[in-house]
Amino acid sequence: MFSHPAKSDPAATHEEVLWGPTLFVLAAAVIGFFLYRLGLPGDFIFDDYPNLKLLGNFGGVDNFFALRQYLDASFAGPTGRPISMLSFLVDAKDWPAPPGPFKMHNVLIHLATGVVLFWGLRLGLEQARVTSSRAAAAWIAAIAAAIWLLHPLHVSTVLYIVQRMAQLAAFFALAGVCGYLYGRRLLPQSPRKAYWIMSLSVGLGTALAVLSKENGALTPLLILVTEWVLLARDPQRRPDLRWQGLFLILPALFIIGYLVRAGLTGGEGMMIRRGFDVAERLMTEARIVLEYLWNLLIPQPHTKGMFRDGLEVSTSLLNPISTLPAVLILAALLGAAVALRRRAPLFAAAVLFFFAGHLLESTTISLELSFEHRNYLPAAWLFLPLAQLLVWGFTKRAPLAIFVAVAMFGVYGGALAARADHWSNRPQLYFLWGMVNPESARAQLSVANELQNMGRPEAAIDYVEQAIERLPDSILLRLHLLRYELAHRDRVGVRNAAAIKRLALQPGHAEEPLLALKFLTNQWDGQAGKGVTVNYLIDLWEQFGRSPAFRENTGFKVQYHHHLGGLMLKNQAQGRAVAHFADALAASRSLETALVQSAMMAGQGLHCEALAHLDAAQQMELTEEPPWKQRYLASEADRLRGLFQEDIAAEGLNCSL
């Protein structure tokens, strides 16, 4: 065990009870509960559906085997995020399910996280020795935690059900920080006990946070920032450097090394997948992070929300012109935080904790550019300087400080109520986002989908046509317009169909156009008389297939060959269909893909080809699947093989020819 000199700590052993700050935080939590209740009637949105529908994929999660299937099927992240996925079972064990219980538990997790944040801040500030008394430290912690609890920007995390993943990661990360600070306080008088508590807190807090969402891996780095900045004035409790190296420094260096490697090696893949390279992403993120800070420091009743696909990417420091000022402002903030870490430790801690919290999601990893929920954990310490200023004001000019505090919390509460109310009604929310994001194709499509759901298909078509007038080069809008026309009109627009083929070769984000093209292809069957022929769809897929995205991305390549194979079957080009299916199988190495394609070929009378395709798959080194899925796929392959052999025998075919 690491050694540490034993010293007495009167503050730790004769601790006075300070109920005022604790009751203040609990009151903020109660107010937050009632304000968030305004948003509970809201529905599922966006990523809620693909993640939560897994609850019903196996007939409900009501036994151990179904539980294993449910957890193995999760695609939420590299870890599968099992803690978060397990938490959804508290709300429902089958799908579809009502959204109310999911939202209510998200609110309760948020309130619990705020309380943990308060205790962590209080423990840190008491050891930081930056205030005149423990009472002042407790009040600073209480006010900062209350601002975080009631901040309106967190509505898009708390009421967005699937972002429970971000909530739980923050809860466990902050619990790890809190446990570390509690153990650190014990170092002078009980070093052995202190190191056990710190080690368990860092290890368990990080593990549980990572298994909720991967950015929980930042927990050791956040503790290291806290130690280096906030606790620099308390050297007698500083942990042994060997312990810091093992539990804090090495994990932090691993994260930084991973990000550097992603920046050096992931540029081409990022361009193919997202339409921008690493340098462009970093420059754009400077503008986005500055916008995050603005919305955190100046509370807004509504923001641009989820739809940021219309955000202009920074291609240089001067394009757009706001890029260079954003980079300079962030650099100045970082420089000031480092330079002032001893003279203004709360300012330094707020800034450096915020930037450290954004390292994984706002730097070199190929993610979407902007989401508000990425601020949930990084903003945890952001309001320390404001809280310190208010507490200082109470000691100097109490009436003015009270007036400012009441007005400030009134603004936060009012903005929180307004945003929660927007989230209580999905059409209202989407219409708002469509209005404030005229440059976003996704926002316009969401409005159109809501109009369709309301039984107004012609209004949806008109809305998309108006959006195309503003965004004529959006292939995403044009593909969905074609889908709407196939479903609701006698003929499709010839000009739009021609424009889609022209735009199919444009560079940029390929993921969403691919998804729209898949929807269009699946919807097309039986609609050829409306002006979209099988040859048009084949030409369109082949046009898309000429782009680098389809040549370099394995997932895109599989979809390309799979759907072209299906269309070739419909076009009676059987030889080309078999060749495309073989290419799809070679790219995917998936027995599941082989089963689907073999069934499609057999349905068109190609029994020998179907059997050969299935045999070819089982001779490959297949993509690894969970054991339960391997068993299921193998039994399904045996069943299909038997059916194919029966058909071959019944028709007297000789497959060896």
Beta strands, then each sheet from edge to edge (+ up, - down):
end
